[in-house]
């Protein structure tokens, strides 16, 4: 039997919205920072690249003490830059990734 969920332990609406928005643009092929990059094929052919992008997003996103997202666009950019560099080997990520950004939990 599952324990009841403590509402205070749930992810904030702010985080949920940021994640939902990122997931939508990644899954729809319409992310404006990936124009001209055929990244949708990664979902079926190389899902670990998508997994890594979502890990980067989750590792980089920061919340304040109330659960409000502080840096959604920055977290998105870090994740999207990974996909761009994965698909286009001439693209260089401006700030190299730190180990903590790439960790899979």
N, C-alpha and C positions, 0 to 999 in steps of 0.2 A: 504494500500500500504506500502510495506517495504521500509525502508530507505536504501540508498546505503551503503555498508560496507566500512568503512575507512580501507585501507590496513594496516595502522599503528596500528590498534586495533585488528588485527588478531593474532592468536597464531603463534609463530615462527616455522620455518621448523624444528629447533632443537627440540622443544617440541613435535611437531607433529610426528617426527620420533621416539622419545623416547616412546611416547604413543602407536604408531602403533606397535613398536617392542614388547613392554610389552603385548599388547592385542593379538598379534599373538601367542606368546609363551604360554600365558594363555589359549587361545581358542583351540590351537592345541594339548594340552596335552604334549608338549615337553619341558616345562621349566626345565632346567637342575637342578635347586635348588629344584624341586619337584619330582625328580625321585623316583619311588616306592610309590608315594602318588596318590591314585585314586581320583583326585580332579575334573575331568570333570563331574562327576555326579552332582556336586553342581549346574551346570548351569541349569539343569532341576528340581532338587529336592530342592535346597536351594539357590536360586539366591541372597538372601540377603548377603550371605558370599562373593560372587563375588563382589557385590556392595560395601561391606566394603573394600575389597582388593583394588578396584579401587579408592575409597575415600582416603585410606591411601596413595596410589601412588600419587594422585593429591595433597594431603595436604603436603607431604614430599618433592616433587620435587621442586628444586630451580632454578631460572633463573637469569642471570645477567642482566644488564641494556639494553643489546641488544637482550634479549630473548634467549640467549644460555643456554642450560641446564648445570648445574654445578654438579649434583649428581644423574644421572639417575640410576646407579647401586645401590646406597644406597636406593633410593626410591623404586626400584624394590625389593630389599631384605626385606625392611620393609613390603611391601605388601605381598610378597611370604611367609614370616615367619608367617603372620597372617593365610594364607591358610593352611600352614603346621600344625600350632598349632590347627586350627579348625578341621582338619582331623585326626591328631595324638595327642591325649590328653597327651601323655608322652613328647611331644616336648615343650620345654620352650623357649620363646623368650628371648634372652640374655639381651636386654635392654627393660624393660617394656614400653609399649606404653604410651605416654603422651596424655592427653585429646584432644589436638589440632590435633593430628595425626588421631584420630578416628572420628572426626566430619564429619557429613553428611551435605553437603550444598545443 
